């Protein structure tokens, strides 16, 4: 009897230690590497100077510099991922698909012809490999600290054998599969995808992959513009909490009538052990591809609400800053990050 009581006390202590370490510590890991910078966007703008290209060059670097120079976040808050290998990516991607990336050009992969361009690997694929590894690292750090942020990632259009929507490597499924391999059958993950576009890539991967078809440990909450890319109707049926939005849905409808009502319901139904939040900024009203009308203040409130939902329920959360196709997106990400870090107690003593 004493032995059983002793074991129960130890178990309670360990559980309490996890909660305290995850949600009371002021350290919030931020994952970033200088290798995240995609030089291809600069090449395209130089090749087509009159084009209205929807990418913001150096976005992740500028966000990192804001955190260091303006918020003065300590260097040891930042974690640098190692590049993911092709062998690791065969957990999700076919070998044939990965091999094809070595000889295909920009016209096939991102639908922009650059016939004389020979540096696609260094200028585009390599940054994607680092950001994919960053998502995996952020998810593991979230389980340790309660919250972790990857300044890249969120490549939700790529399938096991098919690239799409400027996405080449399936960072979210790779992170999910790696975590589930080490956990028991009761461990559940909720993906909250608030990018303006449907997360059709991982929806396809999970349905045809090694976990979702066997047991229900992966759940998807997806809010996206209905009449917009990718219009992948076949995989919509695999979304657990499916909220297609009308074109140009405004801030009030987006936040008050849908997100704030439906997300807490989903969390209570699933009771996840980890939330992976794809915080795309393309619902922004001035975004060139999102086709929604959410204000910058609305996006900051959105991110705070999602994080607060996780915090209240003591659920670890990993944040990925996905799609954004507006020059204002850098400032919105910066302000949203500043707000989130304050929510998790990153105060003056945590600065340089």
C-alpha positions in Angstrom: 0.0 0.0 0.0 2.8 2.4 0.9 4.5 1.6 -2.4 1.4 2.4 -4.4 1.0 5.6 -2.5 4.6 6.5 -3.1 4.2 5.9 -6.9 1.1 8.0 -7.0 2.9 10.9 -5.3 5.8 10.6 -7.8 3.3 10.6 -10.7 1.5 13.7 -9.4 4.8 15.5 -8.9 6.0 14.7 -12.5 2.7 15.9 -13.9 2.9 19.1 -11.9 6.5 19.6 -12.9 5.5 19.4 -16.6 2.7 21.9 -16.2 4.9 24.3 -14.3 7.8 24.0 -16.8 5.5 24.3 -19.8 3.3 27.2 -18.7 5.0 29.2 -15.9 8.5 29.5 -17.4 9.2 32.8 -19.2 11.4 31.2 -21.9 9.6 31.0 -25.2 11.7 29.3 -27.9 11.9 31.0 -31.3 13.2 29.0 -34.2 15.0 30.8 -36.9 18.0 30.4 -39.2 19.7 32.9 -41.6 19.2 30.0 -44.1 15.5 30.8 -44.1 16.0 33.6 -46.6 14.6 32.7 -50.0 16.7 34.5 -52.6 14.5 33.3 -55.5 12.0 36.1 -54.9 14.7 38.7 -55.5 15.7 36.9 -58.7 12.1 36.9 -60.0 11.7 40.6 -59.3 14.9 41.4 -61.1 13.8 39.2 -64.1 10.3 40.7 -64.2 10.7 44.2 -62.8 7.1 45.2 -63.9 5.4 42.3 -62.3 3.3 42.5 -59.1 4.9 39.6 -57.4 3.1 38.7 -54.2 6.0 37.7 -52.0 7.8 39.9 -49.4 11.5 39.5 -49.8 13.5 39.0 -46.5 10.3 38.8 -44.4 11.7 36.3 -41.9 15.0 38.1 -41.5 13.2 41.4 -40.8 11.0 39.8 -38.2 14.1 38.2 -36.5 15.8 41.6 -36.5 12.8 43.2 -34.9 12.8 40.7 -32.1 16.5 41.3 -31.5 16.9 45.0 -32.1 13.5 46.3 -31.0 12.3 43.8 -28.4 15.9 43.0 -27.4 15.1 39.3 -26.9 18.1 37.4 -25.5 20.1 35.2 -28.0 19.5 32.1 -26.0 15.8 32.3 -26.8 16.6 31.5 -30.4 17.1 28.0 -31.7 18.7 27.1 -35.0 17.4 24.0 -36.9 19.7 21.7 -38.8 18.7 21.0 -42.4 16.4 18.1 -42.8 17.7 15.3 -45.1 15.9 13.6 -47.9 16.0 10.3 -46.0 14.1 11.9 -43.1 11.5 13.3 -45.6 10.7 9.8 -47.0 8.5 9.5 -43.8 6.0 11.5 -45.9 7.3 12.1 -49.4 8.0 9.5 -52.1 11.6 9.0 -53.2 10.5 9.7 -56.8 9.1 13.0 -55.8 12.2 14.1 -53.9 14.5 13.0 -56.7 12.4 15.0 -59.2 13.3 18.2 -57.4 16.9 17.9 -58.5 16.1 18.3 -62.2 12.8 20.3 -62.4 12.9 24.0 -62.9 11.0 27.0 -61.7 8.3 26.7 -64.3 7.3 23.2 -63.0 7.6 23.9 -59.3 6.3 27.5 -58.8 4.8 28.1 -62.3 7.2 31.0 -63.2 9.5 30.4 -66.2 13.2 31.2 -65.6 14.8 29.1 -68.4 18.4 30.2 -67.7 18.2 30.0 -63.9 20.4 27.3 -62.4 20.4 28.0 -58.7 16.9 26.8 -57.7 18.4 24.4 -55.0 20.3 27.1 -53.1 17.9 29.9 -53.6 14.6 28.1 -52.9 14.8 24.4 -51.9 17.5 24.7 -49.3 15.7 27.4 -47.3 12.6 25.2 -47.5 14.6 22.3 -46.0 15.7 24.5 -43.1 12.2 25.8 -42.4 10.8 22.3 -42.5 13.3 21.2 -39.9 12.3 24.4 -38.0 8.7 23.3 -37.8 9.8 19.9 -36.4 12.0 21.6 -33.8 9.3 24.1 -32.8 6.8 21.3 -32.2 9.2 19.5 -29.9 10.1 22.7 -28.1 6.4 23.5 -27.6 6.0 20.2 -25.8 8.9 21.1 -23.5 8.1 24.8 -22.9 4.4 25.2 -23.7 4.9 27.6 -26.6 7.3 27.7 -29.4 7.4 29.8 -32.6 8.9 29.0 -36.0 9.5 32.1 -38.1 9.0 30.0 -41.2 7.0 26.9 -42.2 3.3 26.3 -42.7 3.8 24.6 -46.2 0.3 23.2 -46.3 -0.3 22.7 -50.0 2.4 20.1 -50.8 1.3 16.4 -51.0 3.3 13.3 -50.7 4.2 13.3 -54.4 3.1 16.7 -55.7 4.2 20.3 -54.9 1.7 23.1 -55.0 1.1 26.7 -53.9 4.8 27.5 -53.5 5.1 24.6 -51.0 7.7 21.9 -51.6 8.1 20.0 -48.3 5.3 18.9 -46.0 6.6 20.3 -42.7 3.5 19.8 -40.7 3.0 16.1 -41.5 6.6 15.4 -40.9 6.5 17.1 -37.5 3.2 15.2 -36.6 4.5 11.8 -37.7 7.8 12.2 -35.9 6.0 13.1 -32.6 3.4 10.4 -32.9 6.1 7.7 -33.5 7.3 8.5 -29.9 3.9 8.7 -28.2 1.2 6.3 -27.2 -2.2 5.9 -28.9 -3.8 8.4 -26.6 -1.7 11.3 -27.8 -3.7 13.7 -30.0 -2.7 16.6 -32.2 -5.0 19.4 -33.4 -3.9 21.4 -36.4 -5.4 24.9 -36.5 -5.0 26.3 -39.9 -6.0 30.0 -40.3 -4.1 30.7 -43.5 -6.6 32.0 -46.1 -6.1 29.0 -48.2 -7.3 25.4 -47.6 -4.6 23.1 -46.2 -5.1 20.5 -48.9 -1.6 19.1 -48.8 -1.6 17.7 -45.3 -5.3 16.8 -45.6 -4.3 14.4 -48.4 -1.2 13.1 -46.6 -3.0 12.3 -43.4 -5.8 10.5 -45.0 -3.5 8.3 -47.0 -0.8 8.1 -44.4 0.3 5.8 -41.7 -1.7 7.2 -38.7 -5.1 8.7 -39.5 -6.4 5.7 -41.3 -5.5 3.4 -38.4 -6.5 5.5 -35.4 -7.8 9.0 -34.9 -5.0 11.0 -33.4 -4.8 13.9 -35.9 -7.5 16.5 -36.1 -7.8 19.4 -38.5 -9.5 22.8 -37.9 -9.4 24.8 -41.2 -10.8 28.2 -41.9 -10.2 29.3 -45.5 -11.6 31.3 -48.4 -14.0 28.9 -50.2 -13.8 30.3 -53.7 -10.0 30.5 -53.9 -7.0 28.4 -54.5 -6.6 25.4 -54.2 -10.3 24.4 -54.5 -9.3 20.8 -53.6 -12.8 19.5 -53.0 -11.7 15.8 -52.9 -9.8 16.2 -49.6 -12.2 18.6 -47.9 -14.1 15.6 -46.5 -11.1 14.9 -44.4 -11.3 18.2 -42.5 -12.7 17.5 -39.0 -13.7 21.1 -38.4 -14.4 22.6 -41.8 -15.2 26.3 -42.1 -15.1 27.6 -45.7 -15.5 31.4 -45.8 -17.3 33.6 -48.3 -15.2 35.9 -50.4 -14.2 39.1 -48.5 -15.4 37.9 -45.1 -14.9 40.8 -42.7 -13.2 41.0 -39.3 -16.3 40.7 -37.2 -17.7 37.7 -38.9 -14.3 36.0 -39.0 -13.5 36.5 -35.3 -16.8 36.9 -33.5 -19.1 34.7 -35.5 -16.8 31.8 -36.4 -13.4 31.6 -34.7 -14.3 32.5 -31.2 -17.3 30.2 -31.2 -16.0 27.2 -33.1 -12.3 26.9 -32.0 -13.1 26.4 -28.3 -15.7 23.8 -29.2 -13.1 21.9 -31.3 -10.6 22.0 -28.5 -13.1 20.7 -26.0 -14.1 17.9 -28.4 -10.6 16.8 -29.2 -8.8 17.6 -26.0 -5.4 17.6 -27.8 -2.0 17.1 -26.3 -0.5 19.5 -28.9 -1.8 22.3 -31.1 0.0 23.2 -34.3 -1.1 26.7 -35.4 -0.6 27.8 -39.0 -0.9 31.6 -38.5 -1.0 32.7 -42.2 -1.4 36.5 -42.5 -3.1 36.3 -45.9 -6.6 36.8 -44.5 -5.5 40.5 -44.2 -7.7 42.9 -46.1 -4.8 44.2 -48.3 -3.3 40.8 -49.1 -3.0 40.1 -52.8 -4.0 36.4 -52.7 -6.1 35.8 -49.6 -9.5 37.3 -50.7 -10.6 38.1 -47.2 -11.1 41.4 -45.4 -9.6 41.0 -41.9 -7.9 44.1 -40.5 -4.4 44.1 -39.1 -5.8 44.5 -35.6 -8.1 41.6 -36.2 -5.2 39.3 -37.1 -3.3 40.3 -33.9 -6.5 39.6 -31.9 -6.9 36.3 -33.8 -3.4 35.1 -32.9 -3.8 36.2 -29.3 -7.2 34.3 -29.1 -5.7 31.0 -30.4 -2.8 31.2 -28.1 -5.0 32.1 -25.1 -7.3 29.1 -25.9 -4.2 26.8 -25.7 -2.8 28.6 -22.6 -6.1 28.3 -20.6 -6.3 24.6 -21.3 -2.6 24.1 -20.7 -2.1 22.7 -24.2 1.4 23.1 -25.7 1.2 25.1 -29.0 3.6 25.6 -31.8 3.1 28.6 -34.1 4.1 28.7 -37.7 3.9 31.9 -39.7 2.6 30.7 -43.0 1.4 32.6 -46.1 1.4 36.3 -46.5 1.4 38.4 -49.7 1.3 42.0 -48.5 4.0 44.5 -47.6 2.2 45.1 -44.4 2.5 41.5 -43.3 6.0 42.1 -41.7 4.7 44.7 -39.3 1.6 42.6 -38.5 3.7 39.6 -37.6 6.0 41.7 -35.5 3.2 43.2 -33.5 1.5 39.9 -33.1 4.7 38.3 -31.9 5.3 41.1 -29.4 1.8 40.6 -28.1 2.1 36.8 -27.8 5.5 37.1 -26.0 3.9 39.4 -23.4 1.1 36.9 -22.9 3.7 34.3 -22.0 5.6 36.5 -19.6 8.5 37.6 -21.8 9.2 40.7 -19.8 12.1 43.1 -19.2 14.2 40.6 -17.3 14.2 38.3 -20.4 15.7 40.9 -22.6 19.4 41.8 -23.2 
